[in-house]
Amino acid sequence: MRPTAAKRTLALAGVALLAALLSLALASPGRHHRSGLPQPVGTWYSARAVPYSPTASRKRTACGQRIDTRTMGVAHPVLPCGAKLYISYEGRRVLTQVIDRGPTSPGREFAVTKALADTIGLHGTKRIRWSFAR
């Protein structure tokens, strides 16, 4: 592995570990806001995302979830399956979760299902904001 690839892999592994620890720490009952929805954990990150659609030959995600044209979720190469996230783009914010692995293209950190992309108005590769949910 090249030194920059090794550093990137180590950084992504650190983010995954942090996500797992946060999800365990915040999973206790009674930590939800009055609206019933979990709240963002405070820090918002910036990332590049691209929409993607299920294929006819692939009915389940790498996380084992059934996927179709109405499925709302994101793919990320390192964050744990089921991690709850807020995705924000151009003033629209949606609570979702990691349901798949990917993207594999350099410079893209998230792949967003077509249904979620349509909900937030994401078309093409764009910069989004994201945060862990409590």
Order of alpha helices (4+ residues) and beta strands (2+ residues): alpha-beta-beta-beta-beta-beta-alpha-beta
